[in-house]
Amino acid sequence: QVRLVESGGGLVQAGGSLKLSCKCPRCITSVFNPLDLGWYRQAPGNQRELVALITSTRTTNYHDSVKGRFTISRDNSRKTIYLQMNSLEPDDTAVYYCNQVGRNDAWGQGTQVTVSL
């Protein structure tokens, strides 16, 4: 079973950086490697939105609002994907989740990112 665990959130000032991690601790590589994975976020009162995705072949795609500021990557040997977030803005404040692309269940607890002015 694919169960993903997010970490790395925190409080940062506008313009700062954070790096999020999402690990599948119980995955074996033959399960993890073929997964297309994404980072999602949900701000209070808003719907959850896809921020960035990375496919099994390392093709990436980004929400327009984060292009040029966020970078998604993966390390299959560690069964982990990352989200490097630079030039953070208050509008980036949200709970960040990772999940398989196209899956709308099995959400984890997420990690809170708060960007202050």
DAKA-V988439 format. One line per field, one symbol per residue. ss: DSSP state (H for helix, E for strand, C for the rest). phi: phi as a letter, one per 40 degrees, with the letter a starting at -180 (. if undefined). psi: psi as a letter, one per 20 degrees, with the letter a starting at -180 (. if undefined). A space follows every 10 residues. Layout:
ss=???
phi=???
psi=???
//
This chain:
ss=CCCCEEECCE EEECCCCEEE EEECCCCCHH HHCCCCEEEE EECCCCCCEE EEEECCCCCE EECHHHCCCE EEEEEHHHCE EEEEECCCCH HHCEEEEEEE CCCCCCCCCC EEEEEEC
phi=.cbbbcahci bacdgcbabc bbbbcbcccc ccdcccbbbb abcdgbccbc cabbcccgcb abcdcbdgbb bcaabccbfb bbbcbbfcbd cccacbbbac cgcbafcccg bcbbbcc
psi=popqpqrira pqqpiaqqoq qoqnhjqqhh gghippqqpr qoqpirqpqp gqqprhjjpq qqqhiipihq pqrqnhhjlq qqoporlqqh iiprppqqrp pipkakqahr ppppoq.
//
